[in-house]
Amino acid sequence: MTSSLIVIGSLMLTPFIGAEFAPSEDMSSFMITMESPVGTSLEAMDRLAIPAIRAFAPDVLIVACGFDAALMDPLGRMLATAETFGAMTDRVLALAAEVCAGRLVMVHEGGYSEEYVPFCGHRVLERMSGAGPHVPDTFAEVFRARQPGDRFDAYVSGLISEMAETLGSAYLSAD
């Protein structure tokens, strides 16, 4: 009989902040939830999600591309740009190559800005395919100018450090 372990990692970009490790009673599955503040997509991914996925070493990665984290989304407004989604895709592709022989499924989920989600989705497909055409993000220059500064980034890094500490002791001791 083969045993399997299911892990659900949820990197939610929300106004709420925290990290939680929730195993099932028999440890056959667990969920890692990371609620990150505005503007933390890449750092939260690098310091929280990727180490957790790497420690688990899955057979396949399944990613729900939540485009509602896009800066112009009427619900999310989490400061993610098309380039942010491209950079996240690069990280997921590299991680899939490293831990599960490149087995990766990416699904469009969320995203309600009719003006901006197409740029985000296209950037993901562009990075996954390694091909063009490259469609320039017509909003990129304005969005760069509207990003928070170094003081905000330092604050967010401190929060992510706290979350990494919380998760580090939880999911690594689950082995």
Secondary structure by P-SEA (a helix, b strand, c coil): cbbbbbbbbbbccccccbbbbbbcccccbbbbbbbcccccaaaaaacccaaaaaaacccbbbbccccccccccccccccccaaaaaaaaaaaaaaaacccccbbbbbbccccccccaaaaaaaaaaaaacccccccccaaaaaaaacccaaaaaaaaaaaaaaaaaaaaaaaacc
